[in-house]
């Protein structure tokens, strides 16, 4: 997909200090919940992720019953990416950064779910079948569930860090002073 040349010339909207601080706090809250709480659940955001995840199974299942197991993860990643794309095209910096944080949260959730493929201690919704047990078994990598899940969580952490870095970088580029 080619980038729209008009989009490339359009400057990003500046991020006000309050939005930058709020998004940074959101990132900190997401990371705190995932790495320092027992339930690793970000209220409201993860309820939305769960709804999208569960909706993805039957929607992708329309295309192929064999692919339905992938639908939850596909939808959980697709929607924040679509939002990020929307805000990127409109050069709306705060919305783009918020979408990246949403995507980071989704990746942290998916990594946690992957790590549970063999242990199967997480409470499940729906049929009770564990998506990643099925997926990793198909791929022949079930014994590596924790390592793969940790890799996914690491990517989520790096994406959250990038989003926060980008937020404050965007403030400087917009000519707005950064608080020290």
Secondary structure, 3 states (H helix, E strand, C coil): CCCCHHHHHCCCCCCCHHHHHHHHHHHHHHHHHHHHCCCCCCCCHHHHHHHHHHHHHHHHHHHCCCCHHHHHHHHHHHHHHHHHHHHHHCCCHHHHHHHHHHHHHHHHHHHHHHHCCCCCCCCCCCCCCCHHHHHHHHHCCHHHHHHHHHHHHHHHHHHHHHHHHHHHHHHHHCCCCCCC
